Amino acid sequence: MKVDLKFAWGWSVRTPTTSAAEMSLLFPPPSTLIGALARGLSHLLKEEWSECILDQKRKTLKSSAIKLLKFVASAHFGLDVNSAGITPWSDITHSYAVPYQQTQHRPKKEMWFGIHASGKIYSPNSLSHIIYVINEAKAEEFLGKDWKEWLRIAAYSIIAIGGKEGLTVTYGAEILEAKPIEKESMRTSYYFPKRAVIDYTPPKIRKEEFWDHKESSPHWSSRSRGRSNRLPYILPIDKTTLSPTIIEAYPSKEGIGLTADGSAENSVILLREWLS
């Protein structure tokens, strides 16, 4: 499924393992994209859909967004090629600082608040695209015969990406039939895991690390102290100007390219294991 959306000002997704620094990832990671779609779907289905799921066996809470992992293999984000690009920035905010204080300082009210840099990625009025790779059989099993319509409506219900202030408007949502790319190379305007390719051009583009979005990843859980697998990704933006670019990539044995029509805007690269 391809979703076209426009950001009001941009987005903010905190970089993993940071505390007071609160820097933002350059692009919203796959788990954030899946969570945005899950939020829209949660308001549509008749079944009770709470924000968290209680794992009785492990006595932990998990994000209810993992329900989508039954049929969503992966999610991919990319800026429209005509977009101006992104501008990373840090806004100064007056934040609640008690969690970062040493124990002996926490009773002191004058130390409860502090000045922190809050990372933002500015890209006002930018048109962006998300592609969700969906298993049709499993989607129908979970959502019923009208699964396509449910997902389209859920996509139009996306109002924010990342923090709730990252407001968006969905301009289009369509279900496309994807097929594997048999050629040696392919072109894409979406990010992909580095392990899924053996080479790519242009070489001077940005990289980022995202948590593995599989259900077994500890970052979905309230007990997130387990070792989370972070995967290196290749981002379709120029390393210097941070403007969008189209990547020509050569999938590895671990990777696979999928396309709806052969265009970079409708083609993505993912790991084969995500399709199993």
Secondary structure as a PSIPRED ss2 file (coil, helix, strand):
# PSIPRED VFORMAT (PSIPRED V4.0)

   1 M C   1.000  0.000  0.000
   2 K E   0.000  0.000  1.000
   3 V E   0.000  0.000  1.000
   4 D E   0.000  0.000  1.000
   5 L E   0.000  0.000  1.000
   6 K E   0.000  0.000  1.000
   7 F E   0.000  0.000  1.000
   8 A C   1.000  0.000  0.000
   9 W C   1.000  0.000  0.000
  10 G E   0.000  0.000  1.000
  11 W E   0.000  0.000  1.000
  12 S E   0.000  0.000  1.000
  13 V C   1.000  0.000  0.000
  14 R E   0.000  0.000  1.000
  15 T C   1.000  0.000  0.000
  16 P C   1.000  0.000  0.000
  17 T C   1.000  0.000  0.000
  18 T C   1.000  0.000  0.000
  19 S C   1.000  0.000  0.000
  20 A C   1.000  0.000  0.000
  21 A C   1.000  0.000  0.000
  22 E C   1.000  0.000  0.000
  23 M C   1.000  0.000  0.000
  24 S E   0.000  0.000  1.000
  25 L C   1.000  0.000  0.000
  26 L C   1.000  0.000  0.000
  27 F C   1.000  0.000  0.000
  28 P C   1.000  0.000  0.000
  29 P C   1.000  0.000  0.000
  30 P H   0.000  1.000  0.000
  31 S H   0.000  1.000  0.000
  32 T H   0.000  1.000  0.000
  33 L H   0.000  1.000  0.000
  34 I H   0.000  1.000  0.000
  35 G H   0.000  1.000  0.000
  36 A H   0.000  1.000  0.000
  37 L H   0.000  1.000  0.000
  38 A H   0.000  1.000  0.000
  39 R H   0.000  1.000  0.000
  40 G H   0.000  1.000  0.000
  41 L H   0.000  1.000  0.000
  42 S H   0.000  1.000  0.000
  43 H C   1.000  0.000  0.000
  44 L C   1.000  0.000  0.000
  45 L C   1.000  0.000  0.000
  46 K C   1.000  0.000  0.000
  47 E C   1.000  0.000  0.000
  48 E C   1.000  0.000  0.000
  49 W C   1.000  0.000  0.000
  50 S C   1.000  0.000  0.000
  51 E C   1.000  0.000  0.000
  52 C E   0.000  0.000  1.000
  53 I E   0.000  0.000  1.000
  54 L E   0.000  0.000  1.000
  55 D E   0.000  0.000  1.000
  56 Q C   1.000  0.000  0.000
  57 K C   1.000  0.000  0.000
  58 R C   1.000  0.000  0.000
  59 K C   1.000  0.000  0.000
  60 T E   0.000  0.000  1.000
  61 L E   0.000  0.000  1.000
  62 K E   0.000  0.000  1.000
  63 S E   0.000  0.000  1.000
  64 S H   0.000  1.000  0.000
  65 A H   0.000  1.000  0.000
  66 I H   0.000  1.000  0.000
  67 K H   0.000  1.000  0.000
  68 L H   0.000  1.000  0.000
  69 L H   0.000  1.000  0.000
  70 K H   0.000  1.000  0.000
  71 F C   1.000  0.000  0.000
  72 V E   0.000  0.000  1.000
  73 A E   0.000  0.000  1.000
  74 S E   0.000  0.000  1.000
  75 A E   0.000  0.000  1.000
  76 H E   0.000  0.000  1.000
  77 F E   0.000  0.000  1.000
  78 G E   0.000  0.000  1.000
  79 L E   0.000  0.000  1.000
  80 D C   1.000  0.000  0.000
  81 V C   1.000  0.000  0.000
  82 N C   1.000  0.000  0.000
  83 S C   1.000  0.000  0.000
  84 A C   1.000  0.000  0.000
  85 G C   1.000  0.000  0.000
  86 I C   1.000  0.000  0.000
  87 T E   0.000  0.000  1.000
  88 P E   0.000  0.000  1.000
  89 W E   0.000  0.000  1.000
  90 S E   0.000  0.000  1.000
  91 D E   0.000  0.000  1.000
  92 I E   0.000  0.000  1.000
  93 T E   0.000  0.000  1.000
  94 H E   0.000  0.000  1.000
  95 S E   0.000  0.000  1.000
  96 Y E   0.000  0.000  1.000
  97 A C   1.000  0.000  0.000
  98 V H   0.000  1.000  0.000
  99 P H   0.000  1.000  0.000
 100 Y H   0.000  1.000  0.000
 101 Q C   1.000  0.000  0.000
 102 Q C   1.000  0.000  0.000
 103 T H   0.000  1.000  0.000
 104 Q H   0.000  1.000  0.000
 105 H H   0.000  1.000  0.000
 106 R C   1.000  0.000  0.000
 107 P C   1.000  0.000  0.000
 108 K C   1.000  0.000  0.000
 109 K H   0.000  1.000  0.000
 110 E H   0.000  1.000  0.000
 111 M H   0.000  1.000  0.000
 112 W C   1.000  0.000  0.000
 113 F E   0.000  0.000  1.000
 114 G E   0.000  0.000  1.000
 115 I E   0.000  0.000  1.000
 116 H E   0.000  0.000  1.000
 117 A E   0.000  0.000  1.000
 118 S E   0.000  0.000  1.000
 119 G E   0.000  0.000  1.000
 120 K E   0.000  0.000  1.000
 121 I E   0.000  0.000  1.000
 122 Y E   0.000  0.000  1.000
 123 S C   1.000  0.000  0.000
 124 P C   1.000  0.000  0.000
 125 N C   1.000  0.000  0.000
 126 S C   1.000  0.000  0.000
 127 L E   0.000  0.000  1.000
 128 S E   0.000  0.000  1.000
 129 H E   0.000  0.000  1.000
 130 I E   0.000  0.000  1.000
 131 I E   0.000  0.000  1.000
 132 Y E   0.000  0.000  1.000
 133 V E   0.000  0.000  1.000
 134 I E   0.000  0.000  1.000
 135 N C   1.000  0.000  0.000
 136 E H   0.000  1.000  0.000
 137 A H   0.000  1.000  0.000
 138 K H   0.000  1.000  0.000
 139 A H   0.000  1.000  0.000
 140 E H   0.000  1.000  0.000
 141 E H   0.000  1.000  0.000
 142 F H   0.000  1.000  0.000
 143 L H   0.000  1.000  0.000
 144 G C   1.000  0.000  0.000
 145 K C   1.000  0.000  0.000
 146 D C   1.000  0.000  0.000
 147 W H   0.000  1.000  0.000
 148 K H   0.000  1.000  0.000
 149 E H   0.000  1.000  0.000
 150 W H   0.000  1.000  0.000
 151 L H   0.000  1.000  0.000
 152 R H   0.000  1.000  0.000
 153 I H   0.000  1.000  0.000
 154 A H   0.000  1.000  0.000
 155 A H   0.000  1.000  0.000
 156 Y H   0.000  1.000  0.000
 157 S C   1.000  0.000  0.000
 158 I C   1.000  0.000  0.000
 159 I C   1.000  0.000  0.000
 160 A E   0.000  0.000  1.000
 161 I C   1.000  0.000  0.000
 162 G E   0.000  0.000  1.000
 163 G C   1.000  0.000  0.000
 164 K C   1.000  0.000  0.000
 165 E C   1.000  0.000  0.000
 166 G C   1.000  0.000  0.000
 167 L E   0.000  0.000  1.000
 168 T E   0.000  0.000  1.000
 169 V E   0.000  0.000  1.000
 170 T E   0.000  0.000  1.000
 171 Y E   0.000  0.000  1.000
 172 G E   0.000  0.000  1.000
 173 A E   0.000  0.000  1.000
 174 E E   0.000  0.000  1.000
 175 I C   1.000  0.000  0.000
 176 L C   1.000  0.000  0.000
 177 E C   1.000  0.000  0.000
 178 A C   1.000  0.000  0.000
 179 K E   0.000  0.000  1.000
 180 P E   0.000  0.000  1.000
 181 I C   1.000  0.000  0.000
 182 E C   1.000  0.000  0.000
 183 K C   1.000  0.000  0.000
 184 E C   1.000  0.000  0.000
 185 S C   1.000  0.000  0.000
 186 M E   0.000  0.000  1.000
 187 R E   0.000  0.000  1.000
 188 T E   0.000  0.000  1.000
 189 S C   1.000  0.000  0.000
 190 Y C   1.000  0.000  0.000
 191 Y C   1.000  0.000  0.000
 192 F E   0.000  0.000  1.000
 193 P E   0.000  0.000  1.000
 194 K H   0.000  1.000  0.000
 195 R H   0.000  1.000  0.000
 196 A H   0.000  1.000  0.000
 197 V E   0.000  0.000  1.000
 198 I E   0.000  0.000  1.000
 199 D E   0.000  0.000  1.000
 200 Y E   0.000  0.000  1.000
 201 T E   0.000  0.000  1.000
 202 P C   1.000  0.000  0.000
 203 P C   1.000  0.000  0.000
 204 K C   1.000  0.000  0.000
 205 I E   0.000  0.000  1.000
 206 R E   0.000  0.000  1.000
 207 K E   0.000  0.000  1.000
 208 E E   0.000  0.000  1.000
 209 E E   0.000  0.000  1.000
 210 F E   0.000  0.000  1.000
 211 W E   0.000  0.000  1.000
 212 D C   1.000  0.000  0.000
 213 H C   1.000  0.000  0.000
 214 K C   1.000  0.000  0.000
 215 E C   1.000  0.000  0.000
 216 S C   1.000  0.000  0.000
 217 S C   1.000  0.000  0.000
 218 P H   0.000  1.000  0.000
 219 H H   0.000  1.000  0.000
 220 W H   0.000  1.000  0.000
 221 S E   0.000  0.000  1.000
 222 S C   1.000  0.000  0.000
 223 R C   1.000  0.000  0.000
 224 S C   1.000  0.000  0.000
 225 R C   1.000  0.000  0.000
 226 G C   1.000  0.000  0.000
 227 R C   1.000  0.000  0.000
 228 S C   1.000  0.000  0.000
 229 N C   1.000  0.000  0.000
 230 R E   0.000  0.000  1.000
 231 L E   0.000  0.000  1.000
 232 P E   0.000  0.000  1.000
 233 Y E   0.000  0.000  1.000
 234 I E   0.000  0.000  1.000
 235 L E   0.000  0.000  1.000
 236 P E   0.000  0.000  1.000
 237 I E   0.000  0.000  1.000
 238 D E   0.000  0.000  1.000
 239 K C   1.000  0.000  0.000
 240 T C   1.000  0.000  0.000
 241 T C   1.000  0.000  0.000
 242 L C   1.000  0.000  0.000
 243 S C   1.000  0.000  0.000
 244 P E   0.000  0.000  1.000
 245 T C   1.000  0.000  0.000
 246 I C   1.000  0.000  0.000
 247 I E   0.000  0.000  1.000
 248 E E   0.000  0.000  1.000
 249 A E   0.000  0.000  1.000
 250 Y E   0.000  0.000  1.000
 251 P E   0.000  0.000  1.000
 252 S C   1.000  0.000  0.000
 253 K C   1.000  0.000  0.000
 254 E C   1.000  0.000  0.000
 255 G E   0.000  0.000  1.000
 256 I E   0.000  0.000  1.000
 257 G E   0.000  0.000  1.000
 258 L E   0.000  0.000  1.000
 259 T E   0.000  0.000  1.000
 260 A C   1.000  0.000  0.000
 261 D C   1.000  0.000  0.000
 262 G C   1.000  0.000  0.000
 263 S C   1.000  0.000  0.000
 264 A H   0.000  1.000  0.000
 265 E H   0.000  1.000  0.000
 266 N H   0.000  1.000  0.000
 267 S E   0.000  0.000  1.000
 268 V E   0.000  0.000  1.000
 269 I E   0.000  0.000  1.000
 270 L E   0.000  0.000  1.000
 271 L E   0.000  0.000  1.000
 272 R H   0.000  1.000  0.000
 273 E H   0.000  1.000  0.000
 274 W H   0.000  1.000  0.000
 275 L H   0.000  1.000  0.000
 276 S C   1.000  0.000  0.000
